[in-house]
């Protein structure tokens, strides 16, 4: 589609997406792959951590935690090996950015992992990929084979004395294994039950050893930061809010996607600053012919919905929170005016009830109870008091579990119930008349 007049793309992570055979080592090295690794191996681990801290790179998996700070937490001198785990589960509905990176530029992903491993002192990298991504699994395994044959993975990498192995670990399709400690349990061959923290993975992670866990997109930024410097990365995107001492801004570039009821679904790369409206109407092409946009979830299914008049918020961590939602994975799900929001809430509630690991009572019981009440309303058997019942459930579920799956179940459903209350009331039976009336 023509992009004249639209917010411009800044292709850094995606610059090889359309290059023929860009996933192969030969083509990747022609385009500069592993130059950052060569430079990084001449730096000290402490220098690398400081450079990433300067960049203000935040986790791209949804939480947005400062990456350099996370690296600095890794336990030292424990007598145990240190591990790096790449979270490539990407099981968030409507999200498909990490898949593009692994399928189209796996050597960029691997290079980011190797640099990170050097920075944190890890000698083994586990790349945990969801089982429904067979091409991603194949491309990453092939990239590791090519890199190993070229002396880029294994013993004495590039003659530096640094040795590091890398392996792909396919998952079995559980949403809960996208949660970092559930993922660690899965790697160890156990059920994906999230762990109580502390201890945090940086102290006691996979196999009870110090472990750093990062998202695919997060570590794919690391080679650019090494080559161009943390300060250059921090100048891109949205600067920290000077009025908020806890703000880290949304720096660098960001892969953003659009799916759902739009004309041109896809994934693009921008410096944060583009508005959700520009993303959905500009690059997403807007609603289908004859339709109007009714609601948008900005980043995966786990964020609260925004209405059409709320779409002028910038795609940044702080900005979308102020708008009443969150950046999440930055892959927007669009619903037009043909979408029944009661049915949408049932679908969302069913997903989270099905994917709950069952470890925590508020989530195990609450998500199924929430789905049951929403089904009752959708079937026409609900009462207005059910909306108050749901509000009570939201309070009983949110913030009361080991991991954030329960919170993720509440946020979109609560926003739909509140913003589309009339649709819920329209599906209900009239309240029964008082006795004796």
Beta strands, then each sheet from edge to edge (+ up, - down):
strand 1: 83-88
strand 2: 124-129
strand 3: 165-170
strand 4: 211-215
strand 5: 237-238
strand 6: 250-251
strand 7: 253-260
strand 8: 266-271
strand 9: 293-297
strand 10: 305-307
strand 11: 331-336
sheet 1: 3+ 2+ 1+ 4+
sheet 2: 5+ 6-
sheet 3: 8+ 7- 11- 9+ 10-
end
